[in-house]
Amino acid sequence: METIKKLAILADAAKYDASCASSGANKRNSSKTGGIGSTEGMGICHSYTPDGRCVSLLKILLTNFCVFDCAYCVNRVSSNVPRARFATDEVVRLTLDFYKRNYIEGLFLSSGIIRSGDYTMEQLVEVARSLREDHRFAGYIHLKTIPDASPELLAAAGRYADRLSINVELPTEDGLKQFAPEKSQAGIRSAMGQLRWRIEEAKEARKPANAGLDTPTRKAKPPRFAPAGQSTQMIVGADGANDRAILQASDRLYGDYRMRRVYYSAFSPIPDASSALPVIAPPLQREHRLYQADWLLRFYDFKVEEIAPPSASGMLDLDVDPKLAWALRHPQAFPVDLNTAPKETLLRVPGLGVRNVKRVLMARRHTRLRLADIARLRAPMVKLMPFISTIDHHPRQRLDDPDALRARLAPKPRQADLFG
C-alpha cells in the first residue's frame, strides 16, 4: 500500500484519541504542490509544551489493527474497517518530511495492539529512539503507552518522549469489564503509577545540589523523563457512568498519579456496534461541561461534591456552566465584595477567572474598586453583576430569585437547536 494511502487511513483512525489537544490549523494542502500531507481533515493536531508554547503535531497510529475487541473501539479486531500499518522507518521519514515542510513541530504516535503489548511498545519506542538518536530530532514527541508493556519499555519511552499517556478508557471498573474485558483497570493504574514515580524521580535527580556543599567535580545532569508529564483519556457516554462518577475518577487520577490532563471524549456510535452501546452519541455540550468542571477541580479549589452534589442526579447542567450552577444553588454566598473578599472567595464568582482574580487583588492594593474598574478587565459584566458588590454597585434583590436569574443568564437556544 502506498504511504499516502496509509497516512489517510491511520491519520483518520487517530482522530478518536483526544489526549492530544486538538484545534484548527491553517489550511495547507500539498496535493497542489506535489508534497506529502495536508492540514485539511485529520492528521495535524495542536498541543502545548511544558513552557506553554502551542505546537503542531503529526497525529497518527502505527497501525489500526488491534488484537483486542473493545466494544466501543472502531479499530477492534472484529471491526470491518480498512486496515493499514506503518513500518517504523516510514513514521520516522514522514515526521521528518512534514517537519522540513514546516507543517509540524512534533509527533503524536499511538497504535492498536500488534501481537502483544511488549511488541507494540517496542515499535513505538523504536520510532522515538530513531528520531532522537539517528536524526537528532529535537521536536515534541507524545507517545501513547501500552499498560501491560514491560517496565523497561516504559522507562525507554520516557527517555525519548516529552509526554506519555495511558488511556483509562472508561471511568468505572464495571464499565471496563463490560465493554473491554481484555483490559484491566488494575494494570492501567499500575502502569500510571510506574510513570508517576519515574517522572518524579527524574525531576528530583535533576534538581541543583544544595548550596554550600563542596562540588569539586561538576556532574552531568541525569536525563529527563517525560518532562511534560502524563495524561489520559476517558470515553463519555458509552457506559452508564454519570458526570459525578466521571469527575470522581478524574479527581483520583489527579491526586494519585499527578496527571497533567484528563481528556474527555464523547462516545461516537460506530459501525456494527454492540447492542449494549447507545445508538445515539451524548450531546457534545456534556463533554464541554466536563472540561469546565475539570478546570474548577484543578484551578479553582472546587470539590467534586460541590460541582455535582450527591443530592442531584449526578449530571451537570447543560444550560449553564458548572461554576454558575454552583452559585445559583448557593445564593447565600453572594454578593461578594470585590474590595474585601479573599482570593478563594473571588475564585467562586461566576465570570471571574484566575487571571482577573489576580488583577483584582493587585488593583485593590492601591484603590477602592468601582464597577468601571471591573469593566476594564473585559470580564463578562452581565454574568458578574448579580454576584458582586463594589463601592458604587450592589445587586439588591437579584439573588432572591435564583430561578429567574438562571433563566436570564442561561444562553438562549440557537436556531439549530430549536429545529434540529
N, C-alpha and C positions, 0 to 999 in steps of 0.2 A: 504494500500500500504506500502511496506517495506521502511524503512528510506533511504536505499541506492538507491532505485529507485526514490524516491522523490528528493534526492540530485542530481541525474543525470539530472532530468528534470529542477529543479529550479536553479541549477548552470549554466546550458546551457542557460536558459532564461535570466539570469543576464548579459550575455556577451554583450548585446546591450547597456548597461549603461557604458559610457566611463568616467563618472565623478569620478570613482576610477581609478587612473592612473595605467595602466596595463603594465606589462613587463614579460619576460620569467622567470620562476623559474626552479631550478634544478629538473630533472625528478625523482619523487618518486612515486611508485605505491604500495599501501598497500595490493593489492589483493594477492601478493605473500607471505605476512606475516600475513594475516588474520586480518588486521586493517580496518579502515574506511577511505575512501577518497584517492585522488590522485592528484598530481600536473600536471599530463598529461591531456591535454584538459582543460575544463573550471573548475571554482571553486576557483582558487587561483589567486589573483592579488597583485601587489605591489603598495604601496602608501607611502607618505612621511609625517612624523610627523612635528610639528612646529619647532623643533630644527634640522631638516634636515635629520633625520635617515630614511632609507628605511625599511619598514615593510611589511611582507606578510600577506594578509588578506583573510579570507574565504568570498567569494563573492557570495551571493545567494539572491533569492527572498523568501519572506514569502509565497507568492503564485503567480502563473502566471495567475490566473483568474482575470478579471477586468470587472467592470460594464460599463466602458466607451468603446466607439467604435472608437477610434482614427485610422484614415485610415492607418497611417504609422506604427502602432504597431502590432507586431506578436502576442501579448497577448490580443488583443482587444476582446470584448465579442463575436463578430461574427467569430472569427478565429477558424479554425478547427485544433487545436493542442492538444496534450495530456496535461491534467491539473493535478496539484498536489498542496497540501497545507501543510505546516508545522504547527504544534501546537507550541506555544511559547516555551514550555519546551523542544521540540525537537531541536529548534535552539540553545537554551542555552546549551543543552547537546552536540550537535555537535561542537559548538565553543570550549567548554572546552576539549572535546576529541581531537580535532585537535590541540589545544594548548599544551596539555600534550604530544602529539606525536611530538612536535616541528615542526609541519607543518606550523603553522601560529602564528602571534603575535597580531591578532585582527580580527575584523568583519566588513564587508560592507554589510548592510542589506537594501534591497528595497522591494517593493511589488506592485502588482496590487491593485486596489481599491476593497475592500470587503465591501459590503453593503453600506458604506458611508466613507467619508474622516475621520471623527472622530473615527469610529470603527476601521479602518485600522491603524490610528495613535496610538490608544490605544494599539494595538497588538505590534507595533514596539517599543513603549516606554517600554512596559512590558518586552520585551526581554532585552533591555539595563538596565532597573532597576534591573531585577533579576541577571544579570551578575555582576553589580556593588555592589548591596546591599546584595543579598543572597550568592554570591560566592566570593565577594571581588575581582572581576576580574579587573586588572589594565591595561589591554591591550588597544590597539587603537580601537575605535568604530566610524564608519561612518554610520549615518542614513540618508536615503532618506526621506525627509519630504513631507507631503501632503499639498498642498497650501491652501485648504479650511478647514483644521483642525482648531479647536478652539485655541485661543491664549494660553490657559492654557496647552494644549497638546504640542504646540511648545515650550513653556517655559520648560516643563518637559523634552522634548527631548534634549534640550541644556544643561540641568544639567547633563545628563548621557553620552552624545556623545562628542567625540573630534571634529568632523566636521559634519555639516549638509549641505544638498544640496537639492535644489528645481530645477527641470528641467524647463527651459524656453521653451523647446521643439523646437519651430521654431522662426526664427529671426524677423518675421513681424507679426503684428496683423492680417493682411489679410490671411496669411498662416495658422495661428492658427484657424481662423474662418472657413476656407475651409476644413481643414483636422482633426481638433479636436474641433468641435463646442461646446462640453460639457465643455471645459476648457476656462478659462477667463484670458487674459493677465493681466487685472487689478487685479484679485485675486492673480495671481502668483507674481506680483510686490508688492502687499500689504504684502504678507507673507514674501517676501525677506526684505521688509522694517522693519517688526517686528523683524526679526532675526538680522538685522544690529544694531538697537538701543539696543537690549538686549545684543549683543556681546560687543558693545562699553560701555554700562552702566556697565557691569561686569568688563571690563578692568579698567575703571575709579575707580570703587569701590575698586579694589584690589591694587591700587597704594599706596605706603607708605605715611604716613602722613607727612605734611611739617616739615622740620627740624626746631627746635626752639620752637615748640609748646609743652606744657606740656602734657604728656600722662601718668597719674598715673596708669591707668589700661591698660593692653595690650589686645586689642580686636582681636578676631579671624577674619581671612580674610573671606570675602564673598566667596561663592562657585564660581567656574569657570563656564562660559557658552560658550560652543563650542569654546574652546581655539584655535583650528585650523581654525576657521572661517567658511565661507560658500562658496560653489562652485555651478556651474550649467553646463548644457549641452545643446548644440544646434545641431539639425539634419541638415546636409548639403546636399543639392541636392534633397530634397523631394519636395520643392516648387520652385518657380521661383526666389527666392532671389539671387542676385549676391553677390560676395565677399565683395563689398563695403558696402552693406546693412548689411551683417553679422558682419563685423568689426565695423560698426556704432552702432549696437545693443550691441556688446561686450564692446565698449568704454563707453556706457551709464551705463552698468552693473557695470563696474569697478568704475566709478565715483559716481554713485548714491547709490550703495549698498555695496561698498568695497569688491567685490568678490575676493577671493583668487585665483581662477582659473575659466576660462570659457573653457569647453571642447568641441571639435568639433567631431561629429560622422557622417561619410559619410553614407548616406542613403543606406540601403541594401534591394533590392526587396524582398518582402515576398509573400507567397502563397495566392491565392485568393485576390490579392490586388485590390484596386480601380483603375478604368481606368484613373483617374486623376493623378495617381502617375506615375513617369517614370518607364519604364520597364528595364532600364539599370542603374546600380549604377554609380555615378560620379567617376572619377579617384581618387584613394587614394592619388595621388600627390596633388590634390586640398586640401584635409584635411591637408596634411603636410605643404603646403604653408600657410594655415590659422594659423596653430600653430606658424610658423616662424613670420608671420605678428603680431600675438598676442604678441609674445616676444618683437617685436620692439615697440609696444604700451606701454608695461609695463616697459621695462628696458632701452630703447634707445631714449625716448622722441620724437618718431615719431608721427605724426598726421595721422588720417585715410585718409585725402585728399592727403597726401604725398605718402602713400603706395598704394592707389587705387584712382588715380586722377579722378575728375569728367569728364575730357575731354576724358578719355579712356572708355572701355567697362564696367568697374566695376568689371572685373575678374582679378585675379592675374595671372602673367606669370607662366606657369607650367615649363618652361625650365630653368629659373634662379630664385634664391631666391629673396624675396622682397627687401632686402637691396641692392643687386647687381643691381636689376632692377631700383631702385631709382637712384643709382649712374650713371647708363648708361643714364638715362634721364636728368641728371644734370652734364654733363662733365665740365661745368664752375666752379664747386665747387672743382675740383681736379687739380693737385695733392695736397695732404695735407702734409705740412711739419711736420714730427713727432717730431721735436725739438722745435717747437714754437706753434703748434695748441692747442687751449683749449680743455678740456675734451669733451664738447658737439660736437665738430667737429670730434674728433678722433672716437667717437662712431658711426659716419656715414660712416666710412671707411669699405668697404667690406673686410671681413676676420679678422677684429679686434673685439673681444668680450669684454665684460665688464671687465673680469679678466685681459686680456692683455692690455687694456687701462690703468688700474691701474698700471700695471708693467711698461708701457712706461712712465707714469707721474713720477713714483718713480725713474726710472733709469736716466731720463734726468736731475734730480737734481744734478747728480754727473758727468755726461759726455755728450758729444755730440754724439748722436746716429748714428751708421753706419748700413748698411744693414745686416752685420753679427750679430749685436746685436739683430735685429728683428728676424732673423732666429733662434736664440737660444730660442725664445719664443715658438717655434714649431707652429707658425702661418702658414696658407696656403699661401706660398710665391707667387705662380703663380697667385692667386687671388689678393694679396696685391700689388704687384709691379707696376701695371699700375696706382695705385691711391695714392701712397705715394712718398715722396722725403726725402732723408737723405743727409748728407754731402757728401756721395760718390755715390748717386743714384738719377737720375731724369728720369721719364718715357718718356721724349721728346714728340714725336707726337702721341703716342698711343691713347690718348684721343680725337684726332681729328677725328677719325672714330669710333664712338660708335657701329655701326652695326658690323664692323669687330671684334671689341673687344668682343662684346657679343657672336659672333659665336665661338670665341676662348675659352671663359670662360664657355660657357654652357656645361653641361655634355653630353658626347656622348651617343646616344641611345643604350640601352642594346640589346643583340641579341633577347631576349624575346619580346621586344617592336617592333622590326623590323618584326618578323614573327608571332606575335600574340600569 
